[in-house]
């Protein structure tokens, strides 16, 4: 929803179709055709959500791991087995998956 609003506002900028980046920065009353800095993104996210991007990422990974299992993090986001196990119990997930597969085989 917020992204849709941004896209609508962005469409009102003159010559925006010539810009290569989704988020454009306004410097000296001119929209620059260069990427915004990480600091800019971090600041905007923190102001908007009240959380840092790192905190949001960890929270999302934990929630996705709880819903779909840590294997989802490996397949969807390319996390290593070690990283995925930080957000969910990979051992429990593997056992559960084996139980489901054995049930389906019967």
Residue pairs with C-beta under 8 A, 6 or more apart in sequence:
10 16
10 22
10 24
13 24
13 31
16 24
16 31
18 33
19 31
19 33
20 33
21 33
21 34
21 35
21 36
23 35
23 36
23 41
24 31
24 32
24 33
24 36
25 31
25 32
25 34
25 36
25 40
26 32
41 53
42 52
42 53
45 51
45 52
45 53
45 56
46 52
46 53
49 56
51 59
58 87
61 73
61 77
61 79
61 87
62 87
62 88
64 72
64 73
64 76
64 87
65 72
65 73
65 84
65 87
65 88
66 88
69 88
69 93
69 96
69 97
70 84
70 85
70 87
70 88
70 89
70 90
70 93
71 84
71 90
71 93
71 94
71 97
73 79
73 83
73 84
73 87
73 88
74 80
74 81
74 84
81 90
84 90
85 91
